[in-house]
């Protein structure tokens, strides 16, 4: 697992998975790709509960690369509309 900015990532092959975030996050744009140790990974998944209890999150932009959003990924994100 690595942390880039306010997001935590894991990896599955050449794909990156968003595993979590800092709970005080207010807005985020999910990147299309990230780099780790000189390699580029496509951000393709948002894990279950990745943004759970991010009460301040009011805006998220999800890239076209995201193919899977896990169960309860945005649970209790009451400011998202």
C-alpha positions, 0 to 999 in steps of 0.5 A, spaced: 500 500 500 502 507 498 499 513 499 499 519 494 496 525 496 490 524 500 488 517 497 491 510 499 492 505 493 493 498 493 495 494 486 492 488 482 497 487 476 497 493 472 491 496 476 491 501 482 485 500 487 483 506 491 483 503 498 482 509 503 483 516 504 484 521 509 477 522 513 477 530 512 477 530 505 472 535 502 473 534 494 477 529 490 478 528 482 480 520 481 486 520 477 486 516 471 493 513 472 498 513 478 506 512 478 509 508 483 517 506 483 517 508 475 511 504 473 504 507 471 498 504 473 491 505 471 486 507 477 481 502 475 477 500 482 475 503 488 475 498 494 469 497 498 468 502 504 474 506 501 471 513 502 466 510 508 465 516 514 468 521 510 463 526 512 466 532 509 466 529 502 462 534 498 465 533 491 468 527 487 470 526 480 471 519 477 475 518 471 472 513 465 478 508 467 474 506 474 470 499 472 468 497 479 466 501 485 466 496 491 460 495 496 459 501 501 465 505 498 461 512 499 457 510 506 456 516 510 458 521 505 452 525 507 454 531 503 455 528 496 449 529 492 
